[in-house]
C-alpha cells in the first residue's frame, strides 16, 4: 500500500464556497485511499497571523481558501508544506491558485442581463479583494463587446453574512450605494461580487422604494443558500466550487509527490446562471411542458439523468413526452442530452487538465468509455486528440 498522505484544509467555515471546495477535496480522495484530510477551518474570531499555521508539522500539504491579509503569504510559508490557494485573491504571491474564471462569470452575467432587457449595468465589489477587481474587469470586457459601459462601486466595507450585519457597513458606504441606485438610468442591473452583497443591495433598493426587478435587477455570484433564502430570491452565477476543490487536491497531491506545476494560476469556468425573481420577476411568459423538459435537460444532463427522469420532472408519460418532444424540438430527448454533455465535455477538455475518467463522471457517465464513444461519434476524435487540437489552435491564434 502507498504511504499515507495527509492534506489539510483551511477555509472560512461559514461560506458555501468553502463547503463546496471541501466537497471537491473529498471527491478527490475517494479515488486515492492513501490520502486523509485534516480540517483547520477558521472562524471570524481567529487571532492575527502570528506564529506558525495550525497545521504545521501535522500535514503534507494544505488547501487554503482565504482572502488577502497583511502578512498572510509569509504566514502560509511558515507552515513549510506545499500550499494551493482556492481563491483568486493572491495570484501574484507565487503560490498555486485555483479560482473561478472571471471572463466566464462576465459572459454569463452579460448574456443573462442583456437577454432580460437591461441596458444599464453596474458592479458592486469590495476594495480589499483582488479577485473582486478581476471579476469587475472581466465583466467590463464582456459588456464592452455588447456596447455597454460598466459602472462600478468598490465598497470600503462589506456585509459579511446576515443582513443584520449591515451595521458593519459605514453610513458613507451606504450613501454611495444609494447615490448609484438613485442617479443611474433605469432599469438598472447590479452584479454583486457575491450573494451576500447582492442581498444587501436588494434590501437597500427596496428601502429606497425601487421595484425589483422592474427598476433594479440584482445578480449575485455563488448560488448560495443566501441567494435562495433572500427576499426576493436572488438570481446568481453558479460557481464551480466543487471542481475547484477537486483541482486543488489534484495539484496539491502532485506537489506533495515532488512535482512542480508548470503554471501557478488555474481558472475553472463557471457554467450557468440560476435565474430567480431578482432579475426574472413574476412576469414570465407561461412555458409549455416541452419548455420545462428542455430546461430540465439543460440543468441536469450532466447529472446522469435518464429519459424517465425528464418525464417524471414534467409529469408526463414518457412515451407521450418522447413523441411531442421530437415533434416540437426536431430532435429526441436523448440527442439533446448528448448535445448538452458534449458541450460540457468540450469546455472541460479545452480549459482544464482533468483526466478523461474525471470528466466522464462530471458529465454523468458511469465509465469513461462512454465519453470516448461520444467524442468519436460526434467529432471523430478521442478526448486527448480534441484537447491537443484545441490547445494548438489557441496557441496559434
NUNUNU-277091 format. One record per residue (C-alpha): x, y, z; residue number from 1. Coordinates in nm, 2 decimals, decimal comma. Layout:
BEGIN
<r xx="X" yy="Y" zz="Z" seq="NUM"/>
...
// end
This chain:
BEGIN
<r xx="0,00" yy="0,00" zz="0,00" seq="1"/>
<r xx="0,12" yy="0,35" zz="-0,08" seq="2"/>
<r xx="0,24" yy="0,57" zz="0,21" seq="3"/>
<r xx="-0,03" yy="0,77" zz="0,39" seq="4"/>
<r xx="-0,06" yy="1,13" zz="0,28" seq="5"/>
<r xx="-0,24" yy="1,40" zz="0,49" seq="6"/>
<r xx="-0,39" yy="1,70" zz="0,33" seq="7"/>
<r xx="-0,52" yy="1,99" zz="0,54" seq="8"/>
<r xx="-0,79" yy="2,24" zz="0,45" seq="9"/>
<r xx="-0,80" yy="2,59" zz="0,59" seq="10"/>
<r xx="-1,11" yy="2,79" zz="0,49" seq="11"/>
<r xx="-1,39" yy="3,01" zz="0,62" seq="12"/>
<r xx="-1,64" yy="2,77" zz="0,79" seq="13"/>
<r xx="-1,93" yy="3,00" zz="0,72" seq="14"/>
<r xx="-1,91" yy="3,02" zz="0,34" seq="15"/>
<r xx="-2,08" yy="2,80" zz="0,09" seq="16"/>
<r xx="-1,78" yy="2,83" zz="-0,14" seq="17"/>
<r xx="-1,56" yy="2,67" zz="0,13" seq="18"/>
<r xx="-1,80" yy="2,39" zz="0,18" seq="19"/>
<r xx="-1,80" yy="2,32" zz="-0,20" seq="20"/>
<r xx="-1,42" yy="2,33" zz="-0,21" seq="21"/>
<r xx="-1,42" yy="2,07" zz="0,08" seq="22"/>
<r xx="-1,66" yy="1,85" zz="-0,12" seq="23"/>
<r xx="-1,43" yy="1,86" zz="-0,42" seq="24"/>
<r xx="-1,14" yy="1,76" zz="-0,20" seq="25"/>
<r xx="-1,35" yy="1,47" zz="-0,06" seq="26"/>
<r xx="-1,44" yy="1,36" zz="-0,41" seq="27"/>
<r xx="-1,07" yy="1,35" zz="-0,50" seq="28"/>
<r xx="-0,97" yy="1,14" zz="-0,20" seq="29"/>
<r xx="-1,24" yy="0,89" zz="-0,28" seq="30"/>
<r xx="-1,01" yy="0,79" zz="-0,57" seq="31"/>
<r xx="-0,70" yy="0,78" zz="-0,35" seq="32"/>
<r xx="-0,75" yy="0,57" zz="-0,03" seq="33"/>
<r xx="-0,40" yy="0,66" zz="0,09" seq="34"/>
<r xx="-0,50" yy="1,03" zz="0,14" seq="35"/>
<r xx="-0,66" yy="1,15" zz="0,46" seq="36"/>
<r xx="-0,79" yy="1,50" zz="0,54" seq="37"/>
<r xx="-0,75" yy="1,72" zz="0,84" seq="38"/>
<r xx="-0,98" yy="2,02" zz="0,89" seq="39"/>
<r xx="-0,83" yy="2,35" zz="1,00" seq="40"/>
<r xx="-1,12" yy="2,57" zz="0,90" seq="41"/>
<r xx="-1,11" yy="2,91" zz="1,07" seq="42"/>
<r xx="-1,38" yy="3,13" zz="1,22" seq="43"/>
<r xx="-1,43" yy="3,51" zz="1,23" seq="44"/>
<r xx="-1,27" yy="3,51" zz="1,58" seq="45"/>
<r xx="-0,93" yy="3,39" zz="1,46" seq="46"/>
<r xx="-0,63" yy="3,58" zz="1,60" seq="47"/>
<r xx="-0,39" yy="3,78" zz="1,39" seq="48"/>
<r xx="-0,15" yy="3,59" zz="1,18" seq="49"/>
<r xx="0,11" yy="3,53" zz="1,44" seq="50"/>
<r xx="0,33" yy="3,23" zz="1,50" seq="51"/>
<r xx="0,30" yy="2,92" zz="1,27" seq="52"/>
<r xx="-0,01" yy="2,80" zz="1,09" seq="53"/>
<r xx="-0,21" yy="2,54" zz="1,30" seq="54"/>
<r xx="-0,13" yy="2,26" zz="1,05" seq="55"/>
<r xx="0,25" yy="2,30" zz="1,09" seq="56"/>
<r xx="0,40" yy="1,95" zz="1,14" seq="57"/>
<r xx="0,06" yy="1,78" zz="1,10" seq="58"/>
<r xx="0,01" yy="1,76" zz="0,72" seq="59"/>
<r xx="0,19" yy="1,71" zz="0,40" seq="60"/>
<r xx="0,02" yy="1,99" zz="0,22" seq="61"/>
<r xx="-0,27" yy="2,23" zz="0,26" seq="62"/>
<r xx="-0,56" yy="2,39" zz="0,06" seq="63"/>
<r xx="-0,63" yy="2,74" zz="0,17" seq="64"/>
<r xx="-0,95" yy="2,94" zz="0,09" seq="65"/>
<r xx="-0,89" yy="3,29" zz="0,23" seq="66"/>
<r xx="-0,86" yy="3,65" zz="0,13" seq="67"/>
<r xx="-0,55" yy="3,86" zz="0,12" seq="68"/>
<r xx="-0,44" yy="4,00" zz="0,45" seq="69"/>
<r xx="-0,12" yy="4,17" zz="0,55" seq="70"/>
<r xx="0,14" yy="3,91" zz="0,61" seq="71"/>
<r xx="-0,07" yy="3,61" zz="0,50" seq="72"/>
<r xx="0,18" yy="3,49" zz="0,24" seq="73"/>
<r xx="0,47" yy="3,49" zz="0,49" seq="74"/>
<r xx="0,24" yy="3,31" zz="0,74" seq="75"/>
<r xx="0,15" yy="3,04" zz="0,49" seq="76"/>
<r xx="0,51" yy="2,98" zz="0,40" seq="77"/>
<r xx="0,59" yy="2,92" zz="0,77" seq="78"/>
<r xx="0,39" yy="2,60" zz="0,75" seq="79"/>
<r xx="0,68" yy="2,46" zz="0,54" seq="80"/>
<r xx="0,45" yy="2,24" zz="0,33" seq="81"/>
<r xx="0,31" yy="2,29" zz="-0,02" seq="82"/>
<r xx="0,01" yy="2,53" zz="-0,04" seq="83"/>
<r xx="-0,27" yy="2,55" zz="-0,30" seq="84"/>
<r xx="-0,50" yy="2,85" zz="-0,28" seq="85"/>
<r xx="-0,87" yy="2,80" zz="-0,37" seq="86"/>
<r xx="-0,90" yy="3,18" zz="-0,43" seq="87"/>
<r xx="-0,81" yy="3,44" zz="-0,68" seq="88"/>
<r xx="-0,70" yy="3,70" zz="-0,43" seq="89"/>
<r xx="-0,33" yy="3,61" zz="-0,42" seq="90"/>
<r xx="-0,24" yy="3,51" zz="-0,77" seq="91"/>
<r xx="0,07" yy="3,73" zz="-0,76" seq="92"/>
<r xx="0,20" yy="3,56" zz="-0,45" seq="93"/>
<r xx="0,39" yy="3,29" zz="-0,64" seq="94"/>
<r xx="0,17" yy="3,02" zz="-0,48" seq="95"/>
<r xx="-0,05" yy="2,79" zz="-0,69" seq="96"/>
<r xx="-0,40" yy="2,94" zz="-0,71" seq="97"/>
<r xx="-0,72" yy="2,78" zz="-0,85" seq="98"/>
<r xx="-1,03" yy="3,01" zz="-0,89" seq="99"/>
<r xx="-1,34" yy="3,08" zz="-1,10" seq="100"/>
<r xx="-1,26" yy="3,21" zz="-1,44" seq="101"/>
<r xx="-1,36" yy="3,58" zz="-1,43" seq="102"/>
<r xx="-1,44" yy="3,60" zz="-1,80" seq="103"/>
<r xx="-1,68" yy="3,31" zz="-1,77" seq="104"/>
<r xx="-1,86" yy="3,49" zz="-1,50" seq="105"/>
<r xx="-1,87" yy="3,81" zz="-1,71" seq="106"/>
<r xx="-2,00" yy="3,62" zz="-2,02" seq="107"/>
<r xx="-2,28" yy="3,45" zz="-1,82" seq="108"/>
<r xx="-2,38" yy="3,77" zz="-1,64" seq="109"/>
<r xx="-2,37" yy="3,99" zz="-1,95" seq="110"/>
<r xx="-2,58" yy="3,73" zz="-2,15" seq="111"/>
<r xx="-2,83" yy="3,68" zz="-1,88" seq="112"/>
<r xx="-2,89" yy="4,05" zz="-1,80" seq="113"/>
<r xx="-2,90" yy="4,18" zz="-2,16" seq="114"/>
<r xx="-3,14" yy="3,89" zz="-2,25" seq="115"/>
<r xx="-3,35" yy="4,01" zz="-1,96" seq="116"/>
<r xx="-3,36" yy="4,36" zz="-2,12" seq="117"/>
<r xx="-3,11" yy="4,55" zz="-1,90" seq="118"/>
<r xx="-2,90" yy="4,81" zz="-2,09" seq="119"/>
<r xx="-2,76" yy="4,98" zz="-1,78" seq="120"/>
<r xx="-2,54" yy="4,76" zz="-1,56" seq="121"/>
<r xx="-2,32" yy="4,83" zz="-1,25" seq="122"/>
<r xx="-2,09" yy="4,61" zz="-1,05" seq="123"/>
<r xx="-2,06" yy="4,62" zz="-0,67" seq="124"/>
<r xx="-1,74" yy="4,48" zz="-0,54" seq="125"/>
<r xx="-1,50" yy="4,51" zz="-0,24" seq="126"/>
<r xx="-1,19" yy="4,73" zz="-0,23" seq="127"/>
<r xx="-0,98" yy="4,48" zz="-0,04" seq="128"/>
<r xx="-1,03" yy="4,19" zz="-0,28" seq="129"/>
<r xx="-0,81" yy="4,15" zz="-0,58" seq="130"/>
<r xx="-1,05" yy="3,88" zz="-0,70" seq="131"/>
<r xx="-1,32" yy="4,14" zz="-0,69" seq="132"/>
<r xx="-1,12" yy="4,37" zz="-0,91" seq="133"/>
<r xx="-1,05" yy="4,10" zz="-1,17" seq="134"/>
<r xx="-1,42" yy="4,00" zz="-1,17" seq="135"/>
<r xx="-1,51" yy="4,36" zz="-1,24" seq="136"/>
<r xx="-1,26" yy="4,38" zz="-1,53" seq="137"/>
<r xx="-1,39" yy="4,05" zz="-1,68" seq="138"/>
<r xx="-1,75" yy="4,18" zz="-1,67" seq="139"/>
<r xx="-1,65" yy="4,51" zz="-1,82" seq="140"/>
<r xx="-1,47" yy="4,34" zz="-2,10" seq="141"/>
<r xx="-1,77" yy="4,12" zz="-2,18" seq="142"/>
<r xx="-2,02" yy="4,41" zz="-2,16" seq="143"/>
<r xx="-1,80" yy="4,62" zz="-2,39" seq="144"/>
<r xx="-1,84" yy="4,36" zz="-2,66" seq="145"/>
<r xx="-2,21" yy="4,43" zz="-2,64" seq="146"/>
<r xx="-2,17" yy="4,81" zz="-2,64" seq="147"/>
<r xx="-2,24" yy="4,86" zz="-2,27" seq="148"/>
<r xx="-2,01" yy="5,06" zz="-2,04" seq="149"/>
<r xx="-2,00" yy="4,92" zz="-1,69" seq="150"/>
<r xx="-2,04" yy="5,14" zz="-1,38" seq="151"/>
<r xx="-1,87" yy="5,02" zz="-1,07" seq="152"/>
<r xx="-1,86" yy="5,08" zz="-0,69" seq="153"/>
<r xx="-1,60" yy="4,92" zz="-0,47" seq="154"/>
<r xx="-1,71" yy="4,90" zz="-0,11" seq="155"/>
<r xx="-1,47" yy="5,00" zz="0,16" seq="156"/>
<r xx="-1,66" yy="4,77" zz="0,40" seq="157"/>
<r xx="-1,90" yy="4,49" zz="0,30" seq="158"/>
<r xx="-2,16" yy="4,29" zz="0,49" seq="159"/>
<r xx="-2,00" yy="3,96" zz="0,59" seq="160"/>
<r xx="-2,30" yy="3,73" zz="0,64" seq="161"/>
<r xx="-2,66" yy="3,80" zz="0,75" seq="162"/>
<r xx="-2,84" yy="4,12" zz="0,68" seq="163"/>
<r xx="-2,82" yy="4,21" zz="1,05" seq="164"/>
<r xx="-2,45" yy="4,25" zz="0,98" seq="165"/>
<r xx="-2,55" yy="4,56" zz="0,77" seq="166"/>
<r xx="-2,44" yy="4,77" zz="1,07" seq="167"/>
<r xx="-2,09" yy="4,67" zz="0,99" seq="168"/>
<r xx="-2,11" yy="4,89" zz="0,68" seq="169"/>
<r xx="-2,05" yy="5,27" zz="0,74" seq="170"/>
<r xx="-2,30" yy="5,53" zz="0,66" seq="171"/>
<r xx="-2,07" yy="5,68" zz="0,39" seq="172"/>
<r xx="-2,06" yy="5,34" zz="0,21" seq="173"/>
<r xx="-2,44" yy="5,31" zz="0,22" seq="174"/>
<r xx="-2,47" yy="5,67" zz="0,09" seq="175"/>
<r xx="-2,25" yy="5,58" zz="-0,21" seq="176"/>
<r xx="-2,47" yy="5,28" zz="-0,29" seq="177"/>
<r xx="-2,79" yy="5,49" zz="-0,26" seq="178"/>
<r xx="-2,64" yy="5,76" zz="-0,49" seq="179"/>
<r xx="-2,56" yy="5,49" zz="-0,75" seq="180"/>
<r xx="-2,91" yy="5,34" zz="-0,73" seq="181"/>
<r xx="-3,09" yy="5,67" zz="-0,74" seq="182"/>
<r xx="-2,89" yy="5,85" zz="-1,01" seq="183"/>
<r xx="-2,84" yy="5,57" zz="-1,26" seq="184"/>
<r xx="-3,08" yy="5,53" zz="-1,56" seq="185"/>
<r xx="-3,35" yy="5,26" zz="-1,51" seq="186"/>
<r xx="-3,39" yy="4,98" zz="-1,54" seq="187"/>
<r xx="-3,05" yy="4,92" zz="-1,38" seq="188"/>
<r xx="-2,90" yy="4,57" zz="-1,32" seq="189"/>
<r xx="-2,65" yy="4,53" zz="-1,03" seq="190"/>
<r xx="-2,39" yy="4,25" zz="-1,05" seq="191"/>
<r xx="-2,26" yy="4,18" zz="-0,70" seq="192"/>
<r xx="-1,93" yy="4,03" zz="-0,60" seq="193"/>
<r xx="-2,12" yy="3,76" zz="-0,41" seq="194"/>
<r xx="-2,47" yy="3,67" zz="-0,29" seq="195"/>
<r xx="-2,43" yy="3,84" zz="0,05" seq="196"/>
<r xx="-2,35" yy="4,17" zz="-0,11" seq="197"/>
<r xx="-2,63" yy="4,11" zz="-0,37" seq="198"/>
<r xx="-2,89" yy="4,05" zz="-0,09" seq="199"/>
<r xx="-2,77" yy="4,37" zz="0,08" seq="200"/>
<r xx="-2,80" yy="4,57" zz="-0,24" seq="201"/>
<r xx="-3,15" yy="4,44" zz="-0,30" seq="202"/>
<r xx="-3,26" yy="4,53" zz="0,06" seq="203"/>
<r xx="-3,12" yy="4,89" zz="0,01" seq="204"/>
<r xx="-3,30" yy="4,92" zz="-0,32" seq="205"/>
<r xx="-3,63" yy="4,81" zz="-0,17" seq="206"/>
<r xx="-3,59" yy="5,06" zz="0,12" seq="207"/>
<r xx="-3,55" yy="5,33" zz="-0,14" seq="208"/>
<r xx="-3,88" yy="5,23" zz="-0,29" seq="209"/>
<r xx="-3,74" yy="5,07" zz="-0,61" seq="210"/>
<r xx="-3,92" yy="4,77" zz="-0,76" seq="211"/>
<r xx="-3,72" yy="4,46" zz="-0,81" seq="212"/>
<r xx="-3,66" yy="4,36" zz="-1,09" seq="213"/>
<r xx="-3,86" yy="4,62" zz="-1,29" seq="214"/>
<r xx="-3,64" yy="4,91" zz="-1,18" seq="215"/>
<r xx="-3,34" yy="4,74" zz="-1,02" seq="216"/>
<r xx="-3,23" yy="4,39" zz="-1,10" seq="217"/>
<r xx="-2,98" yy="4,21" zz="-0,88" seq="218"/>
<r xx="-2,75" yy="3,93" zz="-0,99" seq="219"/>
<r xx="-2,53" yy="3,76" zz="-0,72" seq="220"/>
<r xx="-2,24" yy="3,52" zz="-0,77" seq="221"/>
<r xx="-2,21" yy="3,18" zz="-0,59" seq="222"/>
<r xx="-2,57" yy="3,05" zz="-0,60" seq="223"/>
<r xx="-2,55" yy="3,01" zz="-0,22" seq="224"/>
<r xx="-2,82" yy="2,93" zz="0,03" seq="225"/>
<r xx="-2,83" yy="3,30" zz="0,10" seq="226"/>
<r xx="-2,94" yy="3,36" zz="-0,26" seq="227"/>
<r xx="-3,22" yy="3,11" zz="-0,23" seq="228"/>
<r xx="-3,34" yy="3,25" zz="0,10" seq="229"/>
<r xx="-3,33" yy="3,62" zz="0,00" seq="230"/>
<r xx="-3,64" yy="3,82" zz="-0,05" seq="231"/>
<r xx="-3,68" yy="3,83" zz="-0,34" seq="232"/>
<r xx="-3,47" yy="3,52" zz="-0,42" seq="233"/>
<r xx="-3,15" yy="3,62" zz="-0,60" seq="234"/>
<r xx="-3,05" yy="3,52" zz="-0,94" seq="235"/>
<r xx="-2,69" yy="3,41" zz="-0,92" seq="236"/>
<r xx="-2,40" yy="3,28" zz="-1,13" seq="237"/>
<r xx="-2,33" yy="2,93" zz="-1,02" seq="238"/>
<r xx="-1,96" yy="2,90" zz="-0,95" seq="239"/>
<r xx="-1,76" yy="2,57" zz="-0,97" seq="240"/>
<r xx="-1,65" yy="2,53" zz="-0,61" seq="241"/>
<r xx="-1,66" yy="2,15" zz="-0,62" seq="242"/>
<r xx="-1,45" yy="2,14" zz="-0,93" seq="243"/>
<r xx="-1,21" yy="2,40" zz="-0,78" seq="244"/>
<r xx="-1,17" yy="2,18" zz="-0,47" seq="245"/>
<r xx="-1,10" yy="1,87" zz="-0,68" seq="246"/>
<r xx="-0,84" yy="2,06" zz="-0,89" seq="247"/>
<r xx="-0,67" yy="2,19" zz="-0,58" seq="248"/>
<r xx="-0,65" yy="1,84" zz="-0,44" seq="249"/>
<r xx="-0,51" yy="1,70" zz="-0,76" seq="250"/>
<r xx="-0,24" yy="1,98" zz="-0,79" seq="251"/>
<r xx="-0,15" yy="1,95" zz="-0,42" seq="252"/>
<r xx="-0,12" yy="1,58" zz="-0,44" seq="253"/>
<r xx="0,12" yy="1,61" zz="-0,73" seq="254"/>
<r xx="0,32" yy="1,88" zz="-0,54" seq="255"/>
<r xx="0,35" yy="1,66" zz="-0,23" seq="256"/>
<r xx="0,49" yy="1,38" zz="-0,45" seq="257"/>
<r xx="0,76" yy="1,62" zz="-0,56" seq="258"/>
<r xx="0,62" yy="1,76" zz="-0,89" seq="259"/>
<r xx="0,63" yy="2,13" zz="-0,95" seq="260"/>
<r xx="0,34" yy="2,27" zz="-1,16" seq="261"/>
<r xx="0,45" yy="2,44" zz="-1,48" seq="262"/>
<r xx="0,19" yy="2,72" zz="-1,40" seq="263"/>
<r xx="0,07" yy="2,88" zz="-1,08" seq="264"/>
<r xx="-0,26" yy="3,01" zz="-1,19" seq="265"/>
<r xx="-0,55" yy="2,78" zz="-1,29" seq="266"/>
<r xx="-0,90" yy="2,91" zz="-1,38" seq="267"/>
<r xx="-1,21" yy="2,69" zz="-1,38" seq="268"/>
<r xx="-1,51" yy="2,82" zz="-1,58" seq="269"/>
<r xx="-1,85" yy="2,90" zz="-1,43" seq="270"/>
<r xx="-2,13" yy="2,72" zz="-1,62" seq="271"/>
<r xx="-2,47" yy="2,88" zz="-1,57" seq="272"/>
<r xx="-2,69" yy="3,15" zz="-1,42" seq="273"/>
<r xx="-2,96" yy="3,03" zz="-1,19" seq="274"/>
<r xx="-3,25" yy="3,27" zz="-1,27" seq="275"/>
<r xx="-3,47" yy="3,38" zz="-0,98" seq="276"/>
<r xx="-3,70" yy="3,67" zz="-0,91" seq="277"/>
<r xx="-3,43" yy="3,94" zz="-0,86" seq="278"/>
<r xx="-3,39" yy="3,95" zz="-1,24" seq="279"/>
<r xx="-3,67" yy="3,74" zz="-1,38" seq="280"/>
<r xx="-3,96" yy="3,87" zz="-1,18" seq="281"/>
<r xx="-4,31" yy="3,73" zz="-1,17" seq="282"/>
<r xx="-4,39" yy="3,84" zz="-1,53" seq="283"/>
<r xx="-4,26" yy="3,54" zz="-1,71" seq="284"/>
<r xx="-4,44" yy="3,40" zz="-2,01" seq="285"/>
<r xx="-4,62" yy="3,07" zz="-1,95" seq="286"/>
<r xx="-4,40" yy="2,78" zz="-2,06" seq="287"/>
<r xx="-4,51" yy="2,46" zz="-2,22" seq="288"/>
<r xx="-4,43" yy="2,11" zz="-2,09" seq="289"/>
<r xx="-4,17" yy="2,08" zz="-2,36" seq="290"/>
<r xx="-4,01" yy="2,41" zz="-2,25" seq="291"/>
<r xx="-3,99" yy="2,26" zz="-1,90" seq="292"/>
<r xx="-3,84" yy="1,94" zz="-2,03" seq="293"/>
<r xx="-3,57" yy="2,13" zz="-2,23" seq="294"/>
<r xx="-3,49" yy="2,34" zz="-1,92" seq="295"/>
<r xx="-3,46" yy="2,03" zz="-1,70" seq="296"/>
<r xx="-3,23" yy="1,87" zz="-1,95" seq="297"/>
<r xx="-3,01" yy="2,18" zz="-1,97" seq="298"/>
<r xx="-2,99" yy="2,19" zz="-1,59" seq="299"/>
<r xx="-2,94" yy="1,82" zz="-1,52" seq="300"/>
<r xx="-2,80" yy="1,65" zz="-1,83" seq="301"/>
<r xx="-2,46" yy="1,62" zz="-1,66" seq="302"/>
<r xx="-2,61" yy="1,46" zz="-1,35" seq="303"/>
<r xx="-2,65" yy="1,12" zz="-1,53" seq="304"/>
<r xx="-3,03" yy="1,17" zz="-1,59" seq="305"/>
<r xx="-3,23" yy="0,92" zz="-1,80" seq="306"/>
<r xx="-3,54" yy="0,98" zz="-2,01" seq="307"/>
<r xx="-3,77" yy="0,86" zz="-1,73" seq="308"/>
<r xx="-3,62" yy="1,13" zz="-1,51" seq="309"/>
<r xx="-3,72" yy="1,40" zz="-1,75" seq="310"/>
<r xx="-4,07" yy="1,26" zz="-1,79" seq="311"/>
<r xx="-4,10" yy="1,24" zz="-1,41" seq="312"/>
<r xx="-3,99" yy="1,61" zz="-1,37" seq="313"/>
<r xx="-4,26" yy="1,74" zz="-1,61" seq="314"/>
<r xx="-4,52" yy="1,48" zz="-1,50" seq="315"/>
<r xx="-4,59" yy="1,34" zz="-1,85" seq="316"/>
<r xx="-4,59" yy="0,97" zz="-1,95" seq="317"/>
<r xx="-4,25" yy="0,90" zz="-2,11" seq="318"/>
<r xx="-4,38" yy="0,78" zz="-2,45" seq="319"/>
<r xx="-4,61" yy="1,08" zz="-2,48" seq="320"/>
<r xx="-4,33" yy="1,32" zz="-2,39" seq="321"/>
<r xx="-4,09" yy="1,15" zz="-2,64" seq="322"/>
<r xx="-4,33" yy="1,19" zz="-2,93" seq="323"/>
<r xx="-4,42" yy="1,56" zz="-2,85" seq="324"/>
<r xx="-4,06" yy="1,65" zz="-2,77" seq="325"/>
<r xx="-3,94" yy="1,52" zz="-3,11" seq="326"/>
<r xx="-4,23" yy="1,69" zz="-3,29" seq="327"/>
<r xx="-4,16" yy="2,04" zz="-3,13" seq="328"/>
<r xx="-3,78" yy="2,03" zz="-3,10" seq="329"/>
<r xx="-3,69" yy="1,83" zz="-3,40" seq="330"/>
<r xx="-3,45" yy="1,61" zz="-3,20" seq="331"/>
<r xx="-3,51" yy="1,34" zz="-2,95" seq="332"/>
<r xx="-3,45" yy="1,39" zz="-2,58" seq="333"/>
<r xx="-3,16" yy="1,16" zz="-2,59" seq="334"/>
<r xx="-3,00" yy="1,37" zz="-2,86" seq="335"/>
<r xx="-3,04" yy="1,69" zz="-2,67" seq="336"/>
<r xx="-2,89" yy="1,53" zz="-2,35" seq="337"/>
<r xx="-2,59" yy="1,42" zz="-2,56" seq="338"/>
<r xx="-2,56" yy="1,77" zz="-2,70" seq="339"/>
<r xx="-2,55" yy="1,93" zz="-2,36" seq="340"/>
<r xx="-2,30" yy="1,68" zz="-2,23" seq="341"/>
<r xx="-2,08" yy="1,72" zz="-2,54" seq="342"/>
<r xx="-2,06" yy="2,10" zz="-2,49" seq="343"/>
<r xx="-1,96" yy="2,05" zz="-2,13" seq="344"/>
<r xx="-1,70" yy="1,79" zz="-2,22" seq="345"/>
<r xx="-1,55" yy="2,02" zz="-2,49" seq="346"/>
<r xx="-1,53" yy="2,30" zz="-2,24" seq="347"/>
<r xx="-1,36" yy="2,09" zz="-1,97" seq="348"/>
<r xx="-1,11" yy="1,94" zz="-2,22" seq="349"/>
<r xx="-1,03" yy="2,29" zz="-2,35" seq="350"/>
<r xx="-0,99" yy="2,47" zz="-2,01" seq="351"/>
<r xx="-0,87" yy="2,20" zz="-1,76" seq="352"/>
<r xx="-0,62" yy="1,92" zz="-1,73" seq="353"/>
<r xx="-0,87" yy="1,69" zz="-1,57" seq="354"/>
<r xx="-0,85" yy="1,32" zz="-1,66" seq="355"/>
<r xx="-1,09" yy="1,15" zz="-1,90" seq="356"/>
<r xx="-1,22" yy="0,94" zz="-1,61" seq="357"/>
<r xx="-1,29" yy="1,25" zz="-1,40" seq="358"/>
<r xx="-1,46" yy="1,44" zz="-1,69" seq="359"/>
<r xx="-1,68" yy="1,14" zz="-1,77" seq="360"/>
<r xx="-1,80" yy="1,13" zz="-1,41" seq="361"/>
<r xx="-1,86" yy="1,51" zz="-1,42" seq="362"/>
<r xx="-2,09" yy="1,48" zz="-1,72" seq="363"/>
<r xx="-2,29" yy="1,19" zz="-1,59" seq="364"/>
<r xx="-2,12" yy="0,88" zz="-1,74" seq="365"/>
<r xx="-2,05" yy="0,58" zz="-1,53" seq="366"/>
<r xx="-1,74" yy="0,49" zz="-1,73" seq="367"/>
<r xx="-1,50" yy="0,68" zz="-1,94" seq="368"/>
<r xx="-1,56" yy="0,45" zz="-2,24" seq="369"/>
<r xx="-1,90" yy="0,63" zz="-2,29" seq="370"/>
<r xx="-1,72" yy="0,96" zz="-2,31" seq="371"/>
<r xx="-1,48" yy="0,82" zz="-2,57" seq="372"/>
<r xx="-1,77" yy="0,70" zz="-2,78" seq="373"/>
<r xx="-1,95" yy="1,03" zz="-2,75" seq="374"/>
<r xx="-1,65" yy="1,22" zz="-2,90" seq="375"/>
<r xx="-1,58" yy="0,96" zz="-3,16" seq="376"/>
<r xx="-1,94" yy="0,96" zz="-3,28" seq="377"/>
<r xx="-1,98" yy="1,34" zz="-3,27" seq="378"/>
<r xx="-1,63" yy="1,47" zz="-3,36" seq="379"/>
<r xx="-1,45" yy="1,17" zz="-3,49" seq="380"/>
<r xx="-1,18" yy="1,24" zz="-3,23" seq="381"/>
<r xx="-1,06" yy="1,09" zz="-2,90" seq="382"/>
<r xx="-1,07" yy="1,32" zz="-2,59" seq="383"/>
<r xx="-0,69" yy="1,35" zz="-2,60" seq="384"/>
<r xx="-0,69" yy="1,44" zz="-2,97" seq="385"/>
<r xx="-0,96" yy="1,70" zz="-2,92" seq="386"/>
<r xx="-0,77" yy="1,86" zz="-2,62" seq="387"/>
<r xx="-0,44" yy="1,87" zz="-2,82" seq="388"/>
<r xx="-0,62" yy="2,01" zz="-3,13" seq="389"/>
<r xx="-0,79" yy="2,29" zz="-2,93" seq="390"/>
<r xx="-0,47" yy="2,39" zz="-2,74" seq="391"/>
<r xx="-0,27" yy="2,40" zz="-3,06" seq="392"/>
<r xx="-0,54" yy="2,63" zz="-3,21" seq="393"/>
<r xx="-0,53" yy="2,86" zz="-2,91" seq="394"/>
<r xx="-0,15" yy="2,88" zz="-2,93" seq="395"/>
<r xx="-0,16" yy="2,97" zz="-3,30" seq="396"/>
<r xx="-0,44" yy="3,23" zz="-3,26" seq="397"/>
// end
